[in-house]
Amino acid sequence: MVRLIFFGAMASGIGGAVLFFGIWLQSLAVYYASFIFLAIVLVVAIINTFFKEKGRVGFVHPDDLLFGNIFAFLFVVAGILGAGYFYSLGQLPVWPGTTSAEMTQAMFNYASVIFVAFIFLWGLSQLGFIVDVLQGKGREVTKETTARFILFALILGVLLSLILAGFNSLYIAAGFNTSAWVLGAISCGLLILLGVVLRGRYEEVPS
């Protein structure tokens, strides 16, 4: 198991460096090479996350699991933003009926949606009442709880829409390069902050 974790961490480091140099050197070949490491990182993250409870892999330390998934998340976001950068350079073939500018904006929107999805799911996971209602645990799903959930969904939807609108406004005002750096920095900063804040908070180990 230690070898698998080490392998994933090594792939994250090397793959991140390859992706960075691919973008810096404006080399599609190097950029595409980073996808090999991205695939490894994602496979390791999936194994560590979904199969450790089924006895198919050994013990995975919560810190390794958290930061391994953080690297996977940031790797995917950086890869999508990297595609947007190459679209802006005109080096990637566009989809039929689109332009390079439209594809560049589309890549930025895709990365923004992934970030917004994280905020949505993480925020939802912190509201035990909502989780209980959705899973039907501990509380009966009644008209009252459904009414609360509708209002909660409305408020949360507005907040997430405002975040996405903010990113789109930044894209329009500052262009792709600046907005991509801002989105990447916010994603990285938020995830690292959560990793630090959650230090020492682990699930109970079953006896």
C-alpha positions as a LaTeX table, in Angstrom:
\begin{tabular}{lrrr}
\hline
Residue & $x$ (\AA) & $y$ (\AA) & $z$ (\AA) \\
\hline
Met1 & 0.00 & 0.00 & 0.00 \\
Val2 & 2.89 & 2.32 & 0.81 \\
Arg3 & 4.23 & 1.66 & $-2.67$ \\
Leu4 & 0.91 & 2.66 & $-4.23$ \\
Ile5 & 0.77 & 5.91 & $-2.24$ \\
Phe6 & 4.40 & 6.66 & $-3.08$ \\
Phe7 & 3.74 & 5.87 & $-6.74$ \\
Gly8 & 0.79 & 8.28 & $-6.81$ \\
Ala9 & 2.77 & 11.04 & $-5.09$ \\
Met10 & 5.67 & 10.57 & $-7.48$ \\
Ala11 & 3.30 & 10.70 & $-10.47$ \\
Ser12 & 1.75 & 13.90 & $-9.09$ \\
Gly13 & 5.10 & 15.61 & $-8.74$ \\
Ile14 & 6.53 & 14.52 & $-12.07$ \\
Gly15 & 3.24 & 15.04 & $-13.91$ \\
Gly16 & 2.79 & 18.51 & $-12.45$ \\
Ala17 & 6.29 & 19.46 & $-13.55$ \\
Val18 & 5.72 & 18.05 & $-17.05$ \\
Leu19 & 2.43 & 19.95 & $-17.34$ \\
Phe20 & 4.09 & 23.17 & $-16.18$ \\
Phe21 & 6.96 & 22.87 & $-18.64$ \\
Gly22 & 4.57 & 21.91 & $-21.43$ \\
Ile23 & 2.66 & 25.14 & $-20.92$ \\
Trp24 & 5.79 & 27.21 & $-20.32$ \\
Leu25 & 7.51 & 25.87 & $-23.43$ \\
Gln26 & 4.23 & 25.99 & $-25.38$ \\
Ser27 & 4.82 & 22.38 & $-26.39$ \\
Leu28 & 1.78 & 20.26 & $-27.11$ \\
Ala29 & 3.86 & 17.09 & $-27.05$ \\
Val30 & 5.03 & 17.75 & $-23.49$ \\
Tyr31 & 1.52 & 18.80 & $-22.49$ \\
Tyr32 & 0.07 & 15.56 & $-23.84$ \\
Ala33 & 2.79 & 13.59 & $-22.01$ \\
Ser34 & 1.47 & 14.93 & $-18.70$ \\
Phe35 & $-1.79$ & 13.07 & $-19.35$ \\
Ile36 & $-0.01$ & 9.79 & $-18.68$ \\
Phe37 & 0.81 & 10.93 & $-15.16$ \\
Leu38 & $-2.66$ & 12.43 & $-14.75$ \\
Ala39 & $-4.20$ & 9.03 & $-15.51$ \\
Ile40 & $-1.95$ & 7.39 & $-12.90$ \\
Val41 & $-2.84$ & 10.00 & $-10.28$ \\
Leu42 & $-6.56$ & 9.57 & $-10.92$ \\
Val43 & $-6.39$ & 5.77 & $-10.78$ \\
Val44 & $-4.45$ & 5.84 & $-7.49$ \\
Ala45 & $-6.88$ & 8.41 & $-6.04$ \\
Ile46 & $-9.90$ & 6.26 & $-7.02$ \\
Ile47 & $-8.33$ & 3.12 & $-5.53$ \\
Asn48 & $-7.38$ & 4.85 & $-2.29$ \\
Thr49 & $-10.79$ & 6.52 & $-1.94$ \\
Phe50 & $-13.30$ & 3.86 & $-2.95$ \\
Phe51 & $-11.60$ & 0.52 & $-2.33$ \\
Lys52 & $-9.93$ & 0.97 & 1.06 \\
Glu53 & $-13.24$ & 0.26 & 2.82 \\
Lys54 & $-13.72$ & $-3.02$ & 0.97 \\
Gly55 & $-10.55$ & $-4.69$ & 2.14 \\
Arg56 & $-8.99$ & $-4.67$ & $-1.30$ \\
Val57 & $-6.15$ & $-2.37$ & $-0.33$ \\
Gly58 & $-4.29$ & $-1.80$ & 2.90 \\
Phe59 & $-4.63$ & 1.07 & 5.34 \\
Val60 & $-4.48$ & 4.51 & 3.76 \\
His61 & $-3.54$ & 7.32 & 6.12 \\
Pro62 & $-6.13$ & 10.12 & 6.02 \\
Asp63 & $-3.44$ & 12.72 & 5.30 \\
Asp64 & $-2.21$ & 10.72 & 2.31 \\
Leu65 & $-5.78$ & 10.32 & 1.08 \\
Leu66 & $-6.63$ & 14.01 & 1.48 \\
Phe67 & $-3.55$ & 15.48 & $-0.13$ \\
Gly68 & $-3.47$ & 12.81 & $-2.81$ \\
Asn69 & $-6.99$ & 13.80 & $-3.86$ \\
Ile70 & $-6.08$ & 17.48 & $-3.62$ \\
Phe71 & $-3.26$ & 16.90 & $-6.11$ \\
Ala72 & $-5.63$ & 14.96 & $-8.38$ \\
Phe73 & $-8.17$ & 17.79 & $-8.26$ \\
Leu74 & $-5.60$ & 20.48 & $-9.00$ \\
Phe75 & $-4.02$ & 18.35 & $-11.73$ \\
Val76 & $-7.33$ & 18.07 & $-13.56$ \\
Val77 & $-8.10$ & 21.78 & $-13.20$ \\
Ala78 & $-4.59$ & 22.70 & $-14.40$ \\
Gly79 & $-4.92$ & 20.30 & $-17.34$ \\
Ile80 & $-8.19$ & 21.89 & $-18.45$ \\
Leu81 & $-6.78$ & 25.40 & $-18.08$ \\
Gly82 & $-3.72$ & 24.25 & $-20.00$ \\
Ala83 & $-5.99$ & 23.18 & $-22.86$ \\
Gly84 & $-7.54$ & 26.64 & $-22.79$ \\
Tyr85 & $-4.08$ & 28.17 & $-23.06$ \\
Phe86 & $-3.23$ & 26.10 & $-26.11$ \\
Tyr87 & $-6.59$ & 26.96 & $-27.66$ \\
Ser88 & $-5.76$ & 30.63 & $-27.14$ \\
Leu89 & $-2.50$ & 30.06 & $-29.01$ \\
Gly90 & $-4.38$ & 28.35 & $-31.83$ \\
Gln91 & $-2.38$ & 25.14 & $-31.41$ \\
Leu92 & $-5.32$ & 22.85 & $-30.63$ \\
Pro93 & $-7.95$ & 21.99 & $-33.26$ \\
Val94 & $-11.31$ & 23.53 & $-32.37$ \\
Trp95 & $-14.59$ & 21.68 & $-32.28$ \\
Pro96 & $-16.78$ & 21.99 & $-35.39$ \\
Gly97 & $-18.66$ & 25.29 & $-35.49$ \\
Thr98 & $-16.50$ & 26.95 & $-32.83$ \\
Thr99 & $-13.55$ & 29.34 & $-32.76$ \\
Ser100 & $-10.36$ & 29.31 & $-30.73$ \\
Ala101 & $-11.71$ & 32.12 & $-28.54$ \\
Glu102 & $-14.90$ & 30.17 & $-27.83$ \\
Met103 & $-12.96$ & 27.02 & $-26.96$ \\
Thr104 & $-10.65$ & 29.00 & $-24.69$ \\
Gln105 & $-13.62$ & 30.38 & $-22.79$ \\
Ala106 & $-15.24$ & 26.94 & $-22.71$ \\
Met107 & $-12.16$ & 25.43 & $-21.03$ \\
Phe108 & $-12.18$ & 28.19 & $-18.43$ \\
Asn109 & $-15.89$ & 27.57 & $-17.80$ \\
Tyr110 & $-15.30$ & 23.83 & $-17.40$ \\
Ala111 & $-12.59$ & 24.43 & $-14.79$ \\
Ser112 & $-14.83$ & 26.96 & $-13.02$ \\
Val113 & $-17.70$ & 24.46 & $-12.88$ \\
Ile114 & $-15.43$ & 21.83 & $-11.31$ \\
Phe115 & $-14.42$ & 24.35 & $-8.64$ \\
Val116 & $-18.04$ & 25.36 & $-8.02$ \\
Ala117 & $-19.02$ & 21.68 & $-7.81$ \\
Phe118 & $-16.43$ & 21.18 & $-5.07$ \\
Ile119 & $-17.81$ & 24.10 & $-3.09$ \\
Phe120 & $-21.34$ & 22.75 & $-3.53$ \\
Leu121 & $-20.58$ & 19.17 & $-2.44$ \\
Trp122 & $-18.25$ & 20.14 & 0.39 \\
Gly123 & $-20.75$ & 22.67 & 1.70 \\
Leu124 & $-23.54$ & 20.11 & 1.42 \\
Ser125 & $-21.51$ & 17.55 & 3.35 \\
Gln126 & $-21.19$ & 19.99 & 6.26 \\
Leu127 & $-24.96$ & 20.25 & 6.65 \\
Gly128 & $-25.90$ & 17.05 & 8.43 \\
Phe129 & $-29.59$ & 17.87 & 8.30 \\
Ile130 & $-29.59$ & 18.09 & 4.51 \\
Val131 & $-27.62$ & 14.85 & 4.23 \\
Asp132 & $-30.07$ & 13.10 & 6.57 \\
Val133 & $-33.00$ & 14.30 & 4.51 \\
Leu134 & $-31.43$ & 13.17 & 1.25 \\
Gln135 & $-30.48$ & 9.77 & 2.66 \\
Gly136 & $-33.68$ & 9.32 & 4.67 \\
Lys137 & $-31.73$ & 8.81 & 7.89 \\
Gly138 & $-32.90$ & 10.01 & 11.26 \\
Arg139 & $-35.53$ & 12.37 & 9.88 \\
Glu140 & $-38.67$ & 11.69 & 7.94 \\
Val141 & $-38.90$ & 13.42 & 4.59 \\
Thr142 & $-41.99$ & 15.54 & 5.07 \\
Lys143 & $-43.49$ & 18.55 & 3.36 \\
Glu144 & $-41.71$ & 20.76 & 5.86 \\
Thr145 & $-38.28$ & 19.28 & 5.24 \\
Thr146 & $-38.89$ & 19.36 & 1.49 \\
Ala147 & $-39.86$ & 23.02 & 1.73 \\
Arg148 & $-36.66$ & 23.78 & 3.64 \\
Phe149 & $-34.60$ & 21.88 & 1.08 \\
Ile150 & $-36.20$ & 23.83 & $-1.79$ \\
Leu151 & $-35.29$ & 27.12 & $-0.15$ \\
Phe152 & $-31.82$ & 25.83 & 0.68 \\
Ala153 & $-31.32$ & 24.79 & $-2.96$ \\
Leu154 & $-32.48$ & 28.22 & $-4.13$ \\
Ile155 & $-30.11$ & 30.09 & $-1.83$ \\
Leu156 & $-27.20$ & 27.80 & $-2.59$ \\
Gly157 & $-27.91$ & 27.97 & $-6.32$ \\
Val158 & $-27.84$ & 31.75 & $-6.24$ \\
Leu159 & $-24.56$ & 31.78 & $-4.32$ \\
Leu160 & $-22.90$ & 29.30 & $-6.70$ \\
Ser161 & $-24.23$ & 31.24 & $-9.69$ \\
Leu162 & $-22.69$ & 34.41 & $-8.28$ \\
Ile163 & $-19.34$ & 32.66 & $-7.91$ \\
Leu164 & $-19.50$ & 31.42 & $-11.50$ \\
Ala165 & $-20.62$ & 34.87 & $-12.69$ \\
Gly166 & $-17.65$ & 36.36 & $-10.87$ \\
Phe167 & $-15.25$ & 34.07 & $-12.70$ \\
Asn168 & $-16.92$ & 34.86 & $-16.02$ \\
Ser169 & $-16.70$ & 38.59 & $-15.32$ \\
Leu170 & $-13.03$ & 38.21 & $-14.48$ \\
Tyr171 & $-12.50$ & 36.33 & $-17.75$ \\
Ile172 & $-14.19$ & 39.10 & $-19.74$ \\
Ala173 & $-12.31$ & 41.88 & $-17.95$ \\
Ala174 & $-8.83$ & 40.37 & $-17.62$ \\
Gly175 & $-8.63$ & 37.72 & $-20.36$ \\
Phe176 & $-7.81$ & 34.04 & $-20.14$ \\
Asn177 & $-4.24$ & 34.08 & $-18.81$ \\
Thr178 & $-4.93$ & 36.28 & $-15.79$ \\
Ser179 & $-8.27$ & 34.66 & $-14.94$ \\
Ala180 & $-6.77$ & 31.17 & $-15.27$ \\
Trp181 & $-4.00$ & 32.06 & $-12.81$ \\
Val182 & $-6.57$ & 33.52 & $-10.40$ \\
Leu183 & $-8.80$ & 30.44 & $-10.62$ \\
Gly184 & $-5.84$ & 28.13 & $-10.15$ \\
Ala185 & $-4.53$ & 30.13 & $-7.19$ \\
Ile186 & $-7.96$ & 30.21 & $-5.49$ \\
Ser187 & $-8.43$ & 26.47 & $-6.01$ \\
Cys188 & $-4.97$ & 25.67 & $-4.68$ \\
Gly189 & $-5.24$ & 28.06 & $-1.76$ \\
Leu190 & $-8.68$ & 26.84 & $-0.68$ \\
Leu191 & $-7.78$ & 23.15 & $-0.84$ \\
Ile192 & $-4.49$ & 23.61 & 1.01 \\
Leu193 & $-6.30$ & 25.72 & 3.62 \\
Leu194 & $-8.84$ & 22.94 & 4.14 \\
Gly195 & $-6.01$ & 20.45 & 4.48 \\
Val196 & $-4.43$ & 22.57 & 7.21 \\
Val197 & $-7.72$ & 23.33 & 9.00 \\
Leu198 & $-8.69$ & 19.64 & 9.02 \\
Arg199 & $-5.37$ & 18.63 & 10.58 \\
Gly200 & $-6.03$ & 16.02 & 13.25 \\
Arg201 & $-9.65$ & 15.39 & 12.25 \\
Tyr202 & $-10.01$ & 11.75 & 11.22 \\
Glu203 & $-12.77$ & 9.21 & 10.93 \\
Glu204 & $-12.99$ & 6.70 & 13.75 \\
Val205 & $-11.13$ & 3.50 & 13.02 \\
Pro206 & $-13.48$ & 0.51 & 13.52 \\
Ser207 & $-12.32$ & $-1.92$ & 16.16 \\
\hline
\end{tabular}
